[in-house]
Amino acid sequence: NAYISGPLVEDKFFVELSGRYYSFGGDYFNQVTQKRDIGDQKSKNIGTKLYFTPTDDFSVEVNVGYAHDQ
């Protein structure tokens, strides 16, 4: 897992970035491959959040993410 955030423009525009990679080899023994690879899992995720506050009365937040699971 990785995560970083901070202002791009002080008190006006903030950004956050995150990512995750997960891998698990499996629970069950595979007679064909002679490996413990049945039930394996892989996951990749990335995301970003943009937060814009041009005035004290108005703000905008945008979240975007991508995930791929096997």
C-alpha positions as CSV (number, residue, x, y, z in Angstrom):
1,N,0.0,0.0,0.0
2,A,1.1,3.6,-0.7
3,Y,-0.5,6.9,0.1
4,I,0.5,10.5,-0.3
5,S,-1.4,13.8,0.0
6,G,-0.7,17.5,0.3
7,P,-1.6,20.9,-1.1
8,L,-0.7,22.0,-4.6
9,V,-1.9,25.5,-3.9
10,E,-1.9,26.5,-0.2
11,D,-5.4,26.5,1.3
12,K,-7.0,26.2,-2.2
13,F,-6.1,23.0,-4.1
14,F,-5.2,19.6,-2.5
15,V,-4.4,16.3,-4.0
16,E,-4.3,12.7,-2.7
17,L,-2.8,9.7,-4.5
18,S,-3.1,6.1,-3.4
19,G,-2.1,2.6,-4.7
20,R,-2.2,-1.0,-3.6
21,Y,-0.9,-4.3,-4.9
22,Y,-1.9,-7.6,-3.3
23,S,-0.8,-11.1,-4.3
24,F,-1.6,-14.5,-2.7
25,G,-0.3,-17.8,-4.0
26,G,-3.2,-20.0,-3.3
27,D,-4.6,-22.5,-0.8
28,Y,-4.8,-25.8,-2.6
29,F,-2.2,-28.0,-4.3
30,N,-2.5,-28.3,-8.1
31,Q,-1.7,-31.9,-9.3
32,V,-1.0,-30.6,-12.9
33,T,1.5,-27.8,-12.0
34,Q,2.7,-29.5,-8.8
35,K,2.3,-26.1,-7.0
36,R,0.0,-24.7,-4.4
37,D,-1.6,-22.3,-6.9
38,I,-5.3,-23.1,-6.8
39,G,-7.2,-20.2,-5.2
40,D,-4.6,-17.6,-6.0
41,Q,-5.5,-13.9,-5.9
42,K,-4.1,-10.7,-7.4
43,S,-5.4,-7.2,-6.9
44,K,-4.2,-3.8,-8.2
45,N,-5.8,-0.5,-7.2
46,I,-4.9,3.1,-7.8
47,G,-6.9,6.2,-6.9
48,T,-6.7,10.0,-6.7
49,K,-8.7,12.7,-4.9
50,L,-8.7,16.4,-5.9
51,Y,-10.1,18.9,-3.5
52,F,-10.6,22.5,-4.6
53,T,-11.7,25.3,-2.2
54,P,-11.7,28.6,-4.2
55,T,-13.8,30.5,-1.5
56,D,-15.0,29.9,2.1
57,D,-18.5,29.1,0.7
58,F,-17.7,26.8,-2.1
59,S,-15.7,23.6,-2.5
60,V,-15.4,20.7,-5.1
61,E,-14.2,17.2,-4.5
62,V,-13.4,14.7,-7.3
63,N,-12.6,11.1,-6.6
64,V,-11.3,8.7,-9.3
65,G,-10.2,5.1,-8.9
66,Y,-9.3,2.0,-10.8
67,A,-9.2,-1.6,-9.5
68,H,-8.3,-4.9,-11.2
69,D,-8.9,-8.2,-9.4
70,Q,-8.2,-11.7,-10.4
